[in-house]
């Protein structure tokens, strides 16, 4: 009986000794497979502007490198500008002493807006930045400038006095906004159906300015020397218009070639003001 028990015990011990050895020989379980990465779909190219995306088209690059240079002259004796009424407002110190509707120096006419008339294929879109009209020393600065149709206009008051900006197209009033001393700028859209936006200040009645709307960005205002330069034009033949607030308009045809500056000149006289009235 003792021998039988001893034999069974030895069998049990042998079994226990064999068990760890079996476990060491077992192959380790393979690691869990990582989830498959999702398949990336090819991203279609962005649609071109104007392809029915509903988004505003990005401004196009200038369509050409043509240049038009020229000057605007005044023939005859310039009209005498009237003296401005005295002002007791100290913020107006340094303002012009005479009316400035016709400024002529050495036979050259200032504040003439020269522009390409009509749409131009491939021209850049209206800039996102606005044109700025400041009020400084009780004068609008600049007095004459252009804007692309649809562009915004910002009015600033750099004076330490109250101004108001009254916008008029022809005889139709469009807006009238008060601007306190050094007040926040006011932004207005350029009227879509207006070619010339006239600005007045009822507080200081001598103040006047003009913003001329154009369907393309090819325009410039003459300085004191009467000169202007238009850049970025595609090659072609264009009608140029020279616009003046009291002397009316003059037109000229010009042919633009890439890399070769074209020239254009305009001439006004005192009789043009009489013809406009």
C-alpha positions as CSV (number, residue, x, y, z in Angstrom):
1,X,0.0,0.0,0.0
2,X,2.8,2.4,0.9
3,X,4.6,1.6,-2.4
4,X,1.4,2.4,-4.3
5,X,1.0,5.7,-2.6
6,X,4.7,6.5,-3.2
7,X,4.3,5.7,-6.9
8,X,1.2,7.9,-7.2
9,X,3.1,10.8,-5.5
10,X,6.0,10.5,-7.9
11,X,3.6,10.6,-10.9
12,X,2.0,13.8,-9.5
13,X,5.4,15.4,-8.9
14,X,6.5,14.5,-12.4
15,X,3.3,16.0,-13.8
16,X,3.8,19.3,-12.0
17,X,7.4,19.5,-13.1
18,X,6.3,18.9,-16.7
19,X,3.6,21.6,-16.6
20,X,6.0,24.7,-16.6
21,X,8.0,23.2,-19.3
22,X,4.9,22.9,-21.5
23,X,4.1,26.5,-20.9
24,X,7.5,27.6,-21.9
25,X,7.3,25.8,-25.2
26,X,3.9,27.4,-26.1
27,X,4.3,30.0,-28.9
28,X,3.3,33.5,-27.7
29,X,-0.1,34.7,-28.9
30,X,0.3,37.1,-31.8
31,X,-0.4,40.8,-31.0
32,X,-3.8,42.1,-31.9
33,X,-3.8,43.5,-35.3
34,X,-3.9,47.4,-35.5
35,X,-7.1,48.7,-37.1
36,X,-6.6,49.4,-40.8
37,X,-6.0,53.1,-41.6
38,X,-9.0,54.6,-43.4
39,X,-8.6,55.0,-47.1
40,X,-8.0,58.6,-48.1
41,X,-10.1,59.9,-51.0
42,X,-8.5,62.0,-53.6
43,X,-9.2,65.6,-53.1
44,X,-10.7,67.2,-56.2
45,X,-9.0,70.4,-57.4
46,X,-10.6,73.6,-56.3
47,X,-13.1,75.0,-58.8
48,X,-12.1,78.0,-60.7
49,X,-13.7,81.3,-59.9
50,X,-17.0,81.9,-61.5
51,X,-17.6,78.2,-62.0
52,X,-20.9,78.1,-60.1
53,X,-19.4,77.8,-56.7
54,X,-21.4,80.6,-55.2
55,X,-18.3,82.3,-53.9
56,X,-16.9,85.6,-54.9
57,X,-14.3,85.5,-57.5
58,X,-10.7,86.3,-56.4
59,X,-9.3,89.5,-57.9
60,X,-7.6,88.7,-61.2
61,X,-4.1,89.8,-61.9
62,X,-3.6,92.8,-64.2
63,X,-4.3,91.8,-67.7
64,X,-1.4,93.6,-69.3
65,X,1.7,95.8,-68.9
66,X,0.7,98.6,-71.2
67,X,1.2,102.2,-70.0
68,X,-0.4,105.5,-70.9
69,X,1.3,108.8,-69.9
70,X,0.2,112.3,-70.5
71,X,-0.6,115.7,-69.3
72,X,-3.7,118.0,-69.0
73,X,-3.1,121.7,-69.9
74,X,-5.2,124.8,-69.6
75,X,-5.1,127.4,-72.4
76,X,-5.9,131.0,-71.9
77,X,-6.2,132.9,-68.7
78,X,-7.4,130.8,-65.7
79,X,-10.5,132.1,-63.9
80,X,-10.0,134.0,-60.7
81,X,-10.8,132.0,-57.7
82,X,-13.1,133.6,-55.1
83,X,-11.9,134.3,-51.6
84,X,-13.4,132.0,-49.0
85,X,-15.4,133.5,-46.2
86,X,-13.5,133.9,-42.9
87,X,-13.9,131.1,-40.4
88,X,-13.8,131.5,-36.6
89,X,-13.2,127.7,-36.1
90,X,-9.6,127.2,-35.0
91,X,-9.6,123.7,-36.4
92,X,-9.7,125.4,-39.9
93,X,-6.5,127.3,-39.5
94,X,-4.3,126.5,-42.5
95,X,-7.1,125.9,-44.9
96,X,-6.9,127.4,-48.4
97,X,-7.8,131.0,-48.6
98,X,-9.5,130.8,-52.0
99,X,-11.9,128.5,-53.7
100,X,-10.1,125.6,-55.5
101,X,-12.5,124.4,-58.2
102,X,-9.9,125.3,-61.0
103,X,-6.3,125.0,-60.1
104,X,-3.8,126.0,-62.8
105,X,0.0,126.2,-62.5
106,X,2.3,127.0,-65.4
107,X,-0.5,126.1,-67.8
108,X,-1.2,122.7,-66.3
109,X,-4.5,121.8,-64.8
110,X,-4.8,119.9,-61.5
111,X,-7.6,117.6,-60.2
112,X,-8.5,116.1,-63.5
113,X,-9.5,112.5,-63.4
114,X,-8.3,110.7,-66.5
115,X,-9.8,107.2,-67.0
116,X,-10.4,104.4,-69.6
117,X,-14.1,104.5,-70.5
118,X,-16.1,101.3,-70.4
119,X,-15.3,97.7,-69.2
120,X,-11.9,96.2,-70.0
121,X,-11.8,92.4,-70.5
122,X,-9.6,90.7,-67.9
123,X,-9.3,93.8,-65.7
124,X,-8.9,93.1,-62.0
125,X,-12.0,93.1,-59.8
126,X,-12.8,96.0,-57.4
127,X,-10.2,96.2,-54.6
128,X,-11.4,94.9,-51.2
129,X,-9.7,98.0,-49.6
130,X,-11.8,101.2,-49.7
131,X,-10.9,104.6,-51.1
132,X,-10.4,107.1,-48.3
133,X,-11.6,110.7,-48.1
134,X,-10.1,112.6,-45.1
135,X,-11.2,115.9,-43.6
136,X,-8.1,117.9,-42.7
137,X,-8.0,121.7,-41.9
138,X,-11.6,121.9,-43.0
139,X,-10.9,120.6,-46.5
140,X,-11.5,117.2,-48.1
141,X,-8.3,115.3,-49.0
142,X,-8.1,114.4,-51.8
143,X,-10.5,116.7,-53.6
144,X,-10.9,114.4,-56.6
145,X,-10.2,110.7,-56.9
146,X,-11.5,107.6,-58.7
147,X,-13.0,104.3,-57.4
148,X,-13.8,101.0,-59.0
149,X,-17.6,100.4,-59.3
150,X,-18.6,98.5,-56.2
151,X,-15.7,99.7,-54.1
152,X,-16.3,101.1,-50.6
153,X,-15.6,104.7,-49.6
154,X,-14.4,105.6,-46.1
155,X,-14.7,109.1,-44.6
156,X,-12.3,110.2,-41.9
157,X,-12.3,113.2,-39.7
158,X,-8.8,114.3,-38.7
159,X,-10.0,117.6,-37.4
160,X,-10.8,118.7,-33.9
161,X,-14.2,120.0,-34.9
162,X,-17.5,118.6,-36.1
163,X,-18.1,117.8,-39.8
164,X,-20.9,116.2,-41.7
165,X,-20.5,114.4,-45.0
166,X,-23.4,114.8,-47.3
167,X,-23.3,112.6,-50.4
168,X,-25.1,113.7,-53.6
169,X,-25.4,112.2,-57.1
170,X,-26.7,114.9,-59.5
171,X,-29.4,116.5,-57.4
172,X,-30.3,113.3,-55.5
173,X,-29.2,113.2,-51.9
174,X,-27.8,109.7,-50.9
175,X,-26.7,110.1,-47.3
176,X,-25.8,112.7,-44.6
177,X,-23.6,111.5,-41.7
178,X,-22.2,113.6,-38.8
179,X,-18.6,113.0,-37.8
180,X,-17.6,114.3,-34.4
181,X,-14.1,115.7,-33.8
182,X,-11.5,112.9,-34.4
183,X,-14.5,110.5,-34.6
184,X,-14.5,107.0,-35.9
185,X,-14.4,106.6,-39.7
186,X,-17.7,106.0,-41.6
187,X,-17.9,103.6,-44.5
188,X,-20.4,103.8,-47.4
189,X,-20.7,101.8,-50.6
190,X,-20.0,103.6,-53.9
191,X,-23.5,103.9,-55.5
192,X,-23.8,101.3,-58.2
193,X,-25.7,103.6,-60.5
194,X,-23.6,106.8,-60.0
195,X,-20.7,108.0,-62.0
196,X,-19.8,111.0,-59.8
197,X,-20.4,111.2,-56.0
198,X,-20.2,114.8,-54.8
199,X,-19.4,115.4,-51.1
200,X,-20.4,118.5,-49.1
201,X,-20.1,119.7,-45.5
202,X,-23.0,121.8,-44.2
203,X,-20.9,123.0,-41.2
204,X,-18.2,124.3,-43.5
205,X,-19.9,125.1,-46.8
206,X,-16.8,125.7,-48.8
207,X,-15.8,122.0,-48.5
208,X,-16.3,119.9,-51.6
209,X,-14.9,116.7,-53.0
210,X,-15.7,114.2,-55.8
211,X,-15.4,110.4,-56.1
212,X,-15.7,109.2,-59.8
213,X,-16.8,105.6,-60.3
214,X,-15.4,103.6,-63.1
215,X,-16.0,100.0,-64.3
216,X,-12.2,99.3,-64.5
217,X,-9.2,100.3,-62.3
218,X,-7.4,102.3,-65.1
219,X,-7.7,105.9,-63.9
220,X,-5.5,108.6,-62.3
221,X,-5.9,112.1,-61.0
222,X,-3.6,114.9,-62.2
223,X,-1.3,116.6,-59.7
224,X,-0.1,120.2,-59.6
225,X,2.0,119.5,-62.7
226,X,-1.0,118.2,-64.7
227,X,0.5,114.8,-65.5
228,X,-1.1,111.4,-65.2
229,X,0.0,107.7,-65.7
230,X,-2.2,104.7,-66.3
231,X,-0.5,101.3,-65.8
232,X,-1.4,97.6,-66.3
233,X,-3.5,98.0,-69.4
234,X,-3.8,95.1,-71.9
235,X,-2.8,95.9,-75.5
236,X,-5.6,97.5,-77.4
237,X,-7.3,100.7,-78.5
238,X,-9.2,102.7,-75.8
239,X,-11.2,105.8,-75.3
240,X,-9.8,108.0,-72.6
241,X,-11.9,110.6,-70.8
242,X,-10.6,113.5,-68.8
243,X,-13.2,114.7,-66.3
244,X,-13.1,118.0,-64.4
245,X,-15.6,119.2,-61.8
246,X,-16.4,122.5,-63.5
247,X,-14.9,122.3,-67.0
248,X,-16.6,119.1,-68.1
249,X,-15.0,116.3,-70.1
250,X,-12.6,115.8,-73.0
251,X,-12.0,112.5,-74.8
252,X,-9.1,111.0,-76.8
253,X,-8.4,107.7,-78.5
254,X,-5.2,105.8,-77.6
255,X,-3.6,102.6,-78.8
256,X,-1.7,100.7,-76.2
257,X,1.1,98.2,-76.9
258,X,2.9,95.9,-74.4
259,X,6.2,97.4,-73.4
260,X,5.8,100.6,-75.3
261,X,4.3,103.6,-73.4
262,X,1.5,105.4,-75.2
263,X,0.9,109.2,-74.9
264,X,-2.2,111.2,-74.6
265,X,-2.9,114.9,-74.0
266,X,-5.9,117.0,-73.1
267,X,-6.5,120.7,-73.1
268,X,-9.2,122.7,-71.3
269,X,-10.1,126.4,-71.4
270,X,-12.2,128.9,-69.5
271,X,-14.9,128.7,-72.2
272,X,-15.4,125.0,-71.3
273,X,-17.0,126.1,-68.0
274,X,-19.4,128.3,-69.9
275,X,-20.3,125.5,-72.3
276,X,-21.1,123.2,-69.3
277,X,-23.5,125.6,-67.6
